[in-house]
Amino acid sequence: MAVERLEEKIIRNALIPGKGIVDLFVQGGKITSFSNPGNRNDEAQIYDLNGWLLLPAMAEPHAHLDKALTADQVPNPSGELMGAIKAWIAAAEKGTFTHENTVQRASKAMELLLVHGVTAVRTHVNVTESIGVSSLKALAEAKEKFKGLLEVQVVALMNSPLTGPGSEGNVQALESAIEFGVDFLGGCPHLEPYPNEMIQFMLAIAEDAGLGIDFHVDETLDAQTLTLKELAKQSLERGFPHPLSASHCVSLGMQTETVQIEISKLLREANISVFTLPQTNLFLQGREHLSAMPRGLTAIRTLQEQGVLLAAGADNVRDPFNTMGRSDPFETAALMVMAGHQTPEAAFGLVSVNAREAMGLEKAALEIGDAADFVAVDAPTLGTAIADSPMSRRVFKNGNLVASSDQRTTIFRGL
């Protein structure tokens, strides 16, 4: 019986940091080898990058695609987190967003991510007593349009409360979300009236459903709010067997170094990954501080030093939670350099290799045997790519070209 040979692809003249200009070979969606330029001239499918910088594909570990691109429709005059939450819930309950509108916006946001070099995204999608799984249905339709182009993980973002009085409707909505089909369960323990009980409840529900958890955790500069420690302790006590992520973790950055180290060690032991989200948290946090304004970032350095898996994401894009953003991880990386004091190399790792690992995806670090997900950029160095964010890019998934964009500059010097 003849064995079908998988088509080989050659990515020619790629500038890879640490390797220089090389040819890269792909077969079956994996990187199989590297060689000096032009060493082989067989009949494989060839993409010539002409010396463009080749980098691992980026991943967006924390998005809200159901909310994307609504800043003009849902104003948030206070600019604060609770103002954004209230504005969004009010607009949703009024029926501001139709199924078609949500599909269109989510699809546009996915397109922006893909063309910028993102081949995987995890999105939180609101599920409440009033709207049920309507937004999940819209995201499922948008997701289908990008099948084979963009991996999309969906988190059911539950409304509060999930335990105690008044929780019945939200619990029913949670059950509906699990039945509909999601990849992760989410919520906001620090906004719950009974955070410890909510964490216990959600860990049990997720374990029974065979799902991971991705919580919004301690999105506040109030150092007295610290549900992250309870999450780590409960996860360890019950031996939670599925992936567990904590997004934001802003108040951890307000703790003493001793407390930061203590909690970071718990997080590492519990195998909890942390997503820092500079765009949205720099936008939302700190407005009440007229002097010595703190940054809305987690304890980045301590988490890294203690071996916690840390990634960075954009979070909200042009909605009431963040009126800016362009769905480009180079923007996130630049903020991690400027506000998070990372090197360009470390910052890029947070939005690419680390993000994929934290999302449980196949490794794609431009090494032999890795998934052939990468992005070519018209830039001479990584630092230049992050700083300039050039829009001349070629995006590859499994070795296939899936998106392309070109930027032109013309200077008219007069007569």
N, C-alpha and C positions, 0 to 999 in steps of 0.2 A: 504493500500500500504506500503510495507516494505521500510524502509529508510536504505540505504547503510551506514554502519559504516566505517568511515575513518580509515585506518590502523594507529596504534599508533607506535611510535618509541621511544626507550629509549637510551639516551646517558649516559652510566654509568661511574662513577669514573672520573668526570670532575673537574679539579681544576679551580674554578672561583674566581677571586679577590673579596674579601669581603664576599664570601660565603663558601670558603674552598672546600673540596671534596664533591660533590653532584651527584645525578642522575638527569637528565633533561629529561622531557617528551615532545614529539612533536606529534601533530595531525593536519592534514590539512595544513601542512606547517607553523604552529604557535607553539610557546612554550606555553604549557598548565600548567605545574607545575614543581616544584623541590621537591626532597625528600632526606633524608639521604641515603647513598649508600646501595643498596640491600634491601630496604624496600618492594619492589614489585618484584615478580618473575613470572609475567604473560607471555603470549606467544608473546608479542610484539617483533618487530625487534629490536635487541640490538647491539649497538656499544660500546665496552669497551675501554675507553681512557687511562686506567691504570695510572691515576693521571696526565696526560698531562694538560697543561694550556689551558683553553678554553676562547677565546676572540670573540667579535663581528667580523663578516666578514669585511674585508676592502673594500674600494671602491676607484677607481681612477677617480677623477673628471676632469682631464685634460690630455688627451693623443693625440698623432698624429700617429695613427696606420698605416696610409698610408706612413709615412716617416720612420717608425721603422726599425732598423737594416740595415741602408744604409751608415753608417759612412765610410766604406771601398770604397764604390762606389762613394760617393760624398764628396770629401775632402773640408774642410773649413780652409785654411791656416791662415786666420786672427783670427779665433776663435771668431769673433764678430757676432752680430745679422744680420747686413746687409750683411756680407760675407756669412752667412748661407742661407739667403733668396735668394741672387743672385745665389749661387751655386745650390740650389734646383730647382729654376725656370729654369735655364739653362739646367740642367739635364733632367727635366721633358719635356721641349719643344723639346729636342733632341730625345725623345722617349726612354730614358734609362730604364724606368720601364714599362714592359708589364703588361697586365691585370693579367696574371698568376703569375708573380713575385710579384705584389702587394698583390694578394690574399694569396700567400704563406707566405709573410713576416707578413702581418696583422694577419694571423691565428697563426703563431708562437708567435707573441707578445701577442695575446689573451691567448694562452696556458700558457705562462709564467706568466701572471697576475693571471690566475685561479689557477695554482699550488702553487702560493705564498699566496693565501688566498683572492683574489679579486673576488667578485661575481657581481660587476657592474662597468662599465667603461663608461666615456663620451669621445668620440674621435672627434677631429677636423679633417676635411678632405678637402684638397684643391680643390677649384672650381675656375677656371679661364676661360678667353675668349679662350685660346688656347687648354686647355685640357678638358673643359666642365665638364661633370659629370662622366667622365671615372673612377676616383678614387672612387666616390660614388658607382658605380656599383661593383667595386672590393670589397669594404668594405661590401656591402650588401651580397655578396657571402660568404665572410669570416664569417660574423655575423651569417648566417644561420647554419654554422657548430657547433655553440656553443649555439643553441637554447635550453633553459631549463637549461643551465649550467652557462651562463654569460649574464647579462643584458647589452646591448650595446646601448648607446645614441649617435646619430650622429649629429654633428654640421657642416653646410656648411661654411667652412672658405673661405670667399671671398677675391679676390685680389683687390688691389687699382688701379685706383680710382673708386669710386662708385657714385660720383657726379662730375659735371663739365665736361670740355673737356676731351675726351678720355675714358669716362665711359660707352659708349653704349654697348660695347662687354661684359664687366663685369656684367652689369645690365641684359643683356640677359642670361648670364650664371646663374645669381641668380634666374631668373624666371625658368630656366630649373631645377635647384636644388629643388626649391619648388615643381615643378610638379613631379619630380622624387620621392620625399618624404624624408624629413629630420625631425629631432626633434627640432633643434635650428638653428638660423642664427647667423653667426659670421663674424668678420672682425677686422680690426685694425685702430680705429679712429685716433690714434696718428701718423700713417703713411700716412694719407690722406691729399691731398692738401687743402681740405675744411672740417676739422673734424666736426665742428658744423652741417654743412649741411648733412654730411654723417650720423651722429647720428640721426638727424631728419628723414631722408629718411628711414633708416633701422628700426627705431621704428614704422614708419607708415606701411612699408611693412610687418613686422613681425606681427603687430596687425591685419592687413587685412588677413594674412595667418593663424592666430591662433597659432603662434609659439613663443616660448621663444627666448631670445637672450643670447649669451655667447660671449662677446668681449674679444680680447686681448687688454689690456688697459695700456698705458704709460709704455711700456717695455723699460725703459731708466732711467739712473741716472741723466738726465738733469732735474733739479727742475723747469725749465721754461715750461716744457711740462706737462700739467695737464688736460687732457680731461675727467678724471674721474668725476670732479665736474660738467662739462657740461652734462655728461651722467645722473647723478643723478638728476640734475635740470630739464632736459627735460622729464625724466621719470615721475617725480612728476607732472610737468605741464600738461602732457597729460593723467595722470592716467594710465600708461601702465599696462594692465591687466594680462600679462603673466610672467613666471619666467624670471629673469634677473640676470646674473652673470658677474662679471668683473674679468678676470684672469690677473695675474702678478701684476699690480698696483705698479710697482717698484718706480716710482718717488714720490709716496706718502710718502715713507720712507725717502725722502730727504727734506721734508717740515719741517717747524717749528712745534712745538707741537700744537700751536694754530690753524694752518691751518689743521693739521691732525685731530684734534678734530672736527673742523667745517665740514670737508668733511665726516668724519665718521658718524656724526649725520645725514647728508643728506642721506648717504647710508642706514643707519638704517631706516630712514623714508620712503625711496623709496623701502625698502625690497630688496636691491641688495646684493647678497652674493659675497664674495671675495675669490679667490683661489690664495694662495701663492705657488710658484713653485721653491723651493730652488735649486734643482739639476741643472736645466737648467739656471736659472738666476745667480747662483754662477759661472757657467761655462762661460756665455756670458758677463756679466756685470763687469766693473771695470778694464778692461785690459789697458785702457789709463791712469789709475792713478798709477804713480810710487811710490807714498807715500800716507799714510793714505787711503788705498784702501777701498771704501765703499762696503758693502754687497748688493747684488742684491735682497734684500727682501723688502716687503712692510712694512707698519707701524703696525706690528703684535700686539704689546701691546696696542696701542691706539685703534685699531679696536676692539680688545677683550673687552677692558674696556668700550667702547661705545656701546657694544651689537650688533655689526655687526656679521652676520653669516660668520665665517671664516673656510675654509678647506684648506688642503694642498695636492699637487699632484706632480707627477714626471715630467710631461710634456714630453719632448723628451727622447727617449732611443736609444742610439747608432746610431745617425744620425748626420748631420752637425751642428745641433743646440746644441747637447750634445753628445759627443763621448763615454760617459760612461753610466752607469745605468743598472739595472738588472730586472726591472719591479716588484720590491718588495717594497710595502709601508713601510716596516720596515726601508728601506734605507732612505726614505723621512722623517719618524719619527725621525730617528737618527740625520739627518741634522737639523730638527726643534729643537731638544734638544741642539745640539752643536752651530748652527748658529742663531737659533731663540730664544734661552734661554727659552725653554718650559720644563716643567717637563715631564718625560716619559708618565705619564697618560694623560696630556694635548696634548702632541704630538700625541699619539696614537688616541685620540679622533678626531684630525684633519684629520686623514686618514681613519677613520671608521665611527663613528656615525655622526659627523659633515658633512663629505663628502656625506654620503647618504642623509642627510637632505637637503643639498644644491643642490643635484641632483633631489630632489623631490621624493625620493624613500621611500618605507615603512620602518618604524622604525625597526631597528635590533640591540638592545642594551642588549641582553640577559636578557630580562624581560618578565614576563608572558604577553601573547598577542602579543608579537613581532614576526616578521618574523623570521623563524628558519634558518637564515644565520649566520654561525659562522665558526671559524677556530681553530683547536686544534694544539698546538705547543709543542714540547718536550723541555720545559723550565720551571724552577721553579717560575719565576716571570716575570712580564711585562718588567721591565728594562733589565733583562737578554735576553728576547726574542728580544728586539730592538737592544741591543748591539751585541749579537751573531748571530742573524738572522738564527737560525738553520733551516736546510732544511727537518727535519722530521716534516711533517705537514699533517693534514687531513682537507679537506675543505668540508663544508656542505652548500647546498642551499636548502631551504624549508625542512630542516631536512634530505635530501638525501646526501649521500656521493658522491661528484662529482669529487674529485681529491685527490690524495695521493702521498706523496713522502717520502723517507727515506734517512737519512744520516748515513754513517758508518765511524767510526774512528778506525784505527788500529795503534798501536805504536809497533815497533820492537826494542827491547832493546838490541839486539846483542846476541851473543852466551853465 
